[in-house]
Amino acid sequence: MIQKDFSIPFNGDFQLLKKTLASGRIYEVYFSIFDKHGINVNSYGGSEKSPVSGPKAVQLLSSMAKLYKTGLNVLCNAPSLYFSDFRELFTVLHEIPGLTAITISDPIAIRAFVKEFPELDIQASFIMNLNTLEKIKQFAQLGGGTVIVPGAITRNLPLLEKIRELKKKYEKLRIKMIANLDCAQECIFLPSHYMVGMLSSFPQAEEKAYTNAACYRRFTPEDFIKVPFIRPEDLSFYRDNGLTDTFKIIYRSSPSAMLETVYKAYFEEKYEGNMFDIIPTHCDPYECARDPFLPDDKKGNVPEYFCDSRAFPPDFVKKTSTCDKNCDECGYCAAIAEKANAVTGGIKTGNR
């Protein structure tokens, strides 16, 4: 039976979207109709630009979603919505045909969105950082629906099992996990990284931009293995144990060829290539270094990125979701990095 449990980004390519929707694997499409020059509701990056521009594009997107019986999720996920004009924003959102969900990041906005759109799934963005059972419970009590959980929860089986029980009490509560997550384990810069991005139009001294530089630091191979991504082969572990309802694929700024590679790996639920083809690594030059579609004359002296996906043991997800994260006393991730011949940004296995 085909599982329809993927949330995918719309990057502006309608041909890719049609092909992907035809797979029958898509639960919802998430997208943005805003940019940093419009209503300030998701401009947490200085280069943020909406791939859905104008009412005709919105109508086409809605029509395709309806044809394939797929949900539509619009992003309003700036770290702060405090200064937004809710009346103006709500007017725009009501005009989107077929809308089924809205993703927000600011807890202040939960009550207003739930009241205005009682029939929609008001989702908590990864950026809201609902990283404890109590936080998720509070969101559900406020009328929220789906929670996009932080990566640390993805590799915390005891907590996931408690959340699974919590869902029995709150009918609207659903869990979504980011499959190809690339943020560091327990990253100290979440959510300040997004806040700095949202304020990027303001002049910044070098030390004030530190969160960007530090969050995109160079990973060692061991660091990369610790990133709480979900391998395509491990989707069934979360699905079959009722630990998640949906898997989210990122990013909506990716070129279509790159997204196709990621989709193929996750839809087939296996991948036997370089993990960096489907999972990014947060370090300064990764945007071009991991891009297998970059022309040769553009690659120059870009550092090598490699991690053999075939080296991961079958029990990887069970081990990493139940360990105590006492990394200094373990060595499990370091051993996998060694076996996978991992190289991250020119840093080879074993070098720190």
N, C-alpha and C positions, 0 to 999 in steps of 0.2 A: 504493500500500500504506500502510495506517495504521501510523504509528510509535507503539509503546507504550513511550515512554521518558521519561515525566514522573513525578516524585515530588511529591505534593501534600500539603498540610497538612489535618488534620481539625480544624475549628473548633467541632465540636459539632452541626453542622447535618446530620442524616442525609438529609434531602431533597436538599440540595445535593450531598452525597457520592454518593448513588445516581445522580443526574443526570450527575455528572461521570464516575463509573465507567462508565456506559453509553456514554460517548464512545469507549471502546476505546483511549484514549491513555495510560492510567495504568499505570505499572510498579509503583508502591507508594504506600501511604498512610502518612505518618508522623504520630505522635500522642504525647500525654503522658497518663499515668494518675496522675501525681504532682503535688503542689503544694507550696508552701513550708511547709505545716503537716504534710506527710507525710514520706516518706523523701526526704531532701535530695539528689536526684540531677539535678534540672534547674531549680532555683529561682534562676536568675541574674537574675530580675527581681522587684522587690518586689511586683508585682501579679499574679505568675504564678498562674493558676488552671487546674486540669485541666478540659478539656472532656469527658473521658470519666470519668464518675463512677459507680462501682459495677459489680458483675459483670454485670448485665443489659446495660449499655451496652457493655461490653467484648465480650460475647458477640455482640451485634448487629453491632458493627463487624467482628468476625472473620467472621461469617456472610456479610456483604456482600462482604468481600474474597474469600472463598472462591467465592462465586457468580460474581464477575467475574474470577476467576483473577488476583488482584492481591496483591502482597506487603504485609506489615504491618511497619512499622518503629517501634519504641518508643524514645523519647528518654530517655537517661540522660546528658545533656550539660551537667551543671554543670562549671565549669572545674576543680573539684577534687572527686574522689570519695574522697579520703583518709580522711575521717571517716565515710564511709558504712559501714553494716553489710552487707557483701557477702552473707552467708548469708541475711539477711532479704530483701534486694533480689532475690537469685536465686530465692528461693522464690516471690515475687510474679511474676517474669518467666516462670517455668516454667508458671504457671497461665494464661498468655495463649494461647488456642488460635490456631493458624495463624500464629504469629509467624515472620517470615523474617529480620528484621534488628534490630540494636540499634545506636543511634548513641551514641558516647561522645566525651568531650572531653579526658579526663585520660589521658595516656600511661601513668601508673602502673597504670591498670586494664586495659590491653590484654591482658596475659598471663592475668589471672584470667578475663576474659570469653571469650577464645578457648578456654581450657581448659574452662570450664563449658558453653559453647554452641558446640561444634565444628561443628555443622551449620548455624549461622546466619552471616549476613553481618555481621561486626562492623565498623561504619563509623566512620571518623574524622570528627568534626564539623568544620565550618568554624572553630570556636573553637579546635581543636587547632593550627591555623595551620601545616599541613605545606606550607611555602612554598618548599621546595627539592627537587631530585631525591633528594638523600641522605636527607632526612627521610621522604619517601614510601617510599623503599627500606627504611628501618629499620622502618617500620610494616608493610610487606609481610613482612619477615623475621620479625616477631613474630607472624605469622599473621593480620594484619588483612586486611580485604577492600576495601570501597569507601572512597575518599578524597573528601570534599567539599572541593574545592580552594579556597584563598583567591582573591579576585577578581584579584589581581595576576597569578596564573597564567593566568586566563581570557584576558587580553590579552598573553600571552607565547608566541607561536607556536613559537619555537625550543625552549623548555622543554617545551611540550605534545608536541612531536614526540619528544623524548627520553623522556617519560613513556609515550608510546604504545609505544615499543620496550621499555621496562621491563616493561610488561604481558605481553610474550611470555615473560618469565622467571618471573613470579609469577602462577600460574593464578587465584588469588582476587582479584587486584588489579583494581579497577574505578575509573573516574573519574566524579564527579558535579559538575556546575557549577550554581551558583545563577543562575537566569535574571534575575530582577528584583532583583538585589542593589542595596542603597542605601548601603553603607559606602564611605567615602572611599578613593580610591586610596592604597595603602600607609599605611593609617591607623595612626598610632603608638599608639593606645589599644586595639588588639586585642592580647592578650586581656584587658588590665586593665579594660576597660569591663565585661566580663561578670563579672569577679571582684568589682568594686565592687557590681554588681547583686546578686550572690549574698550579699554581706555587708550588704545594705541594711537589715537589721533592727538593725544596730549604729548607735549615734549617730555622726553625721558632722559635723565642722566644714565650713564652706563650702569651704575649700581642698581638703579630702579628697574632695569630691564633684566635683572639677574635671573628671575624665575624662568624666563624663556631660555636663557643660555643653559641653566642648570637642568631644566626638565629635558632638554634635548642633549643631554650629556652623552659622551661615548660610553656605550655599554661594553662590558667584558662579555665573552661568550657565556659565562655562568650567569651574568645579569640577565641576558636575553632569555635563557631557559626559565628563569624565575618570573618573567613577565606573564601575567595570568591570562594568556590566550587560550583558546580551545582548539585543539587539533581537529581536523575534519574527522579523523577516526574516532574521536571521543564524543561526538555529538550524541550518539546513542546512549552513552552513560547518563547524561543529564536528562535526555528525553524519556528513556525507559524507566528511570527512577522518579519521574514526576518532579524534577528539580527546577525545570524551567518550562515556560510556555512558548517562548519565541527566541530565535537566535538573530542577533543584529549584525549585519555586515557594514563596515565602515570603509572608506570615506566617500562622501558625495563629490569631492573635488578630484577624485582619481580619474585618469583617462580611461576610456571605455575598454581598451585592450587589457589594461591591468585589472579592471573589475571583472572582465570575462574570465580571466585566469583564476581569480578568487572564487567567483561563483561556481566554476566547474569543479574546483577542489572540494568545496563545501557541499554542493549538491550531490556529488558522487560519494562524499564522505570518505575520501581517501586522497592522499597526495604523496607522491614518491619523488619529489624534486627538492629544490632549495627552499627552505622554509621562508626565506626573505622574499620570495616571489608572492607570498600570500600574507605574511605577517611583517609589518614594518619594524624598524628598530628606531627608537628615539635618540638620534644623535644628529649633529648639525648638518652633515651633507646627505642624509639618508634619502631625501626626496628624489634626488637624481641617481644616487648610487644603487638603490634597490630597483630602479625602473628598468626592467629588461627590454623595454621598447625604446629606450633612449638611443638616438643615432650614435654610431661609433665615434664620429668626429666630435661629439659633445661630451664623451665620457672622460677624456683626458686622463689625469692621474687620480681619479676617484678611488677611494679605498675599496678593497674587496669585501663583499658581504656573502657569507655562505653558512648554511647549517643543513646537514643532510637529514631530511625528515624520516628516512628509513632507519635511522639510528635510535629512534625513540622506542622504548620497550612497551609491550602491550599493557603493562600495569601502570603506565605513567600517570594517568588521570587519577587512579585510586591512590597512588602514593602521594601525589602532590596535593590532593584534596583532603588528606587525613594527617599529613605531617604537622609537627608543632612549629614549623618555620624557624627552628633554631639552626640557622644555616651554618654558623661557625662550627657546629659540632656534627654536621651531616656529610656534605660532599656529594650528595646524590645528583644535583643539577650540574655540578662541575664534572662529574663522571660522564654524564650524557653529552655535555659540550665537547669533551675529549673524544668520545666515540663518534660524534657527528662531525668531527673535523671543523668545528665552528670557528668562523672568523667574523668579527664585527668591527667595521671601520678600520681595518688594518691591524686590529688587536687580535692576536692568535690565542688559541686555547692555552691556558696556563699562565699567560702574561697578565699582570695587573698594573 
